[in-house]
Amino acid sequence: MESNRIFIVEDEPSIAQTVQFTLEAEGFVTEHFSTGTGCLAALEGTPPSLILLDVGLADGSGFEFFRRIRQLTEAPVIYLTARDAEIDRVVGLEMGADDYIVKPFSLRELVARVRAVLRRVGTSASAVAGTAAVFQLDPVRRRIHYHAQLLDLTLHEYRLLETLLGQPERVFTRSQLLERGWDDPDHRLERTIDSHIKSLRNKLREIRPDADPICTHRGVGYSLIPGS
């Protein structure tokens, strides 16, 4: 029996009820919200394992709600939308969503995609746990220890490292890191990510000069190498 809790943010009752019934029949625990605002309020409590987010909500754009969700949780997000234009899919995934399902969709496919994303996230979580001797993340106090030493980080450096630690080996684009690290990101300043990564690397090397856990992917972005 699955214990994963899934938020369904969908303002069409018939779709929401069908998705909810299907997921619960598969053993998932679900909560339905007809508005993005309702979902945000619920995220002030215990975060879900995954969020199914409709793009065309009555109280705002799902893309905008995604930005606000990311300020509250790193739970994976799958977009549900009737918009199948390629640019919409690209925008959604570039923002950092984990998957994108176009309506009308197969319920069997939906369940398969949900399971695939949860498996992916579970693998990443295991990787983080396996590097506990290297990094210790304290999200409540916004502190990170590296090889048992507290890092003296700016807010943006903390958010960047927290993002990389959240999904080891995942390559984040500069755009995605800017979205995660800045409250009001200006994408004309994406190159500022490079200077912050450089500063972050210097602070890590002060503790372990022989290690470089942040990997540069030229022309794309950055990832974190577990165990470094």
N, C-alpha and C positions, 0 to 999 in steps of 0.2 A: 504494500500500500504506500503510495506516495505521500510525503508530508509537506511537499512544497506548497506555499501559499501564493496564489496568483491574483493580481489586481486586474480586473477587466474594466477599462475606461471606454465606454461605448454608449452613445446616446440613442441608438436605435434599439428599442426594447426587444424586438423579435430576434435580432442578431445576438444581443447580449444574453438573452435567456438560452438560446441554442448553444452558444459557446460555453456558457456556465454549466449547463446540463452535461455537455459532452466531456468537459474537463473533470467535473466531479465524478462522472461515471468511470473515468480513468484513475480515480483516487486522489486527485488534486483538491486542495482547499481553495475556494475562490471567494472574492469579494467584488461586487459590481458597483461602479460609480458611473452615473449618467453625465457627469461633468468633470472637467479637468480640475476645477477648484476643489471638488469633493475628494479627489484623489490626493491632491497636495495636502489637504488637512489630515487625511489618514496617514500620510507619510511622516507626520510629526511623531507618530508612535512607532511600533515595530515595523521595519520595512519588509516588503514581500520578497519572495524568491525571484519573481519575474513580473513584468507589467506588460499587458496587451493594451496598446494605446491607439485609439482611433485618431486619425489626422483631422477629420472634419467635425469637430465637436461644436455644440451649440454655443458654448461660452468662450470659444477661442480656438486658435490653431493648435493642433497637436504638436507641431514643430516648436512652437513657443512654450507649450507646457513641458516638452521634453527638456528644454533648457532649465526650467525651474525645477523639474524633477531631479536633474543631475546635481542641483545644489543641495538636495536632501538625501539622495541615495545613489549608490553605484549599481543597484539592481538592474539586470539586463532588461532591455525594452524591445518589444516587437511591435512595429506599426501595423495597424489594420486600416486599410483605406480603399476607397473606390477610385482613387486617382492612380492610374497606371502609367502616366507619362514617365519616360526615362529620367527626366530631370528631377522629378519628385523622388524617385527611388534613390538617385544619386545624392540628393540633398539630405534625405533622411539617413542614409548610411554614413555619409561624410560627417554628419553631426555626432555620430557615435552610436547610433542604434544598432542592435545586434541582428535584426532581420526585418523583413518587410513583406507583408502578405496582402495581396490585392483581392478585394471583393469582386464577385463572389468567389469564395474559396472552399476547398474540400475540407471537411472537419477532420478527416484522417490526416490530411497534410498538415493542418494546424497543430494537431497533437504531436505529430512527428517533429515539426519545427520547434515546438516548445521543449520537447525532450532533448533535442539536439543542442539547443542553446543552454539548457540547464546542465547537460553533460559537459559542455565546453567550459562553462563557468565553474563547475565543480572541479574540473581538472586544474583550472587556474588557482582555485582556492587551495587545493592540495599542494600546489607548487609554492604558494605563499607560506603555508604551514611548514613546508620542508625547509624554508630559508629562515626559520625563526631565530636561528643562531646568528644570522647576518643582519636582518632588519627586524625591529620591533616597532609596530605602528600603534600609536595611542590616539585614535580619532577624537576622543572626548577632550583631551588636553591639547590636541593638535601637536603632538610631539612624535618624532621618529628617532629611534636609536639605531646606530650602525655599528656592528661588532661591539655592542654593549656601551657605546659612547653616544651621548645625546648630541644630535646635530643642531647647530645654531642656524635655523632656516628662516628666511623671510616668508610671508604668507604665500606668495606666488611659488616659491621654491618648494614649500611644503605641499601645496596642492599638486604641483607637477610630479613630485616623487610619490605622493599618495596615489595618483592616477596610474603611474607606471607599476607600482607595487600591486595595485588591484588586479592587474591582468598581466603577469609576467610573460614575456616573449611576444606579446601582442605588439604590433607596430602601430603607434599612434601618429597620425599626421600632425603637422604644426597647427592646423586648423582645429583639430580635435583637442589638442592640449590647451590651446587658447580658450576654447569653450569651457574646458574643465577648470582652468586655473584663474580666469578673470571673470568678475561679476558682470562687466559690461564690455565684452570683447570687441575690439575694433580690428577687423581682419586685414586692414592695411598694415597692421603692426605684427603680423605673424612672425617676422624675423626676430622679434624680441624674444621668442622662445629660445633661439640659439644662445643668446647671451645669458639667459637664466639657466639653461642646461650647463653652460660652461662654468658658471659660478657654482652650481650644484656639484658638478664633477670635482671642482677644486676642493670643496668641503669634504667630499668623500675621500679624496686622495690624501688629505691631511691626516686621516685616520688610517687608511690603508693605501700607501703609495703604489703598491704592486697590483692593485685591483682596479678595474674599470667596469662596474656593473651596468652602466648605461651605454647602450649600443646605438651608434648613428647609422641610419639607413639613408644614404645620400639621395637627395631629391624627393624623399618621402617624409621621414620623421625620426622617431626614436622608440626604443623598446628597452626593457630591463631584463638582464640575464640573471636568472636565479642562481644563487649560490656563490656569486662573485664577492 
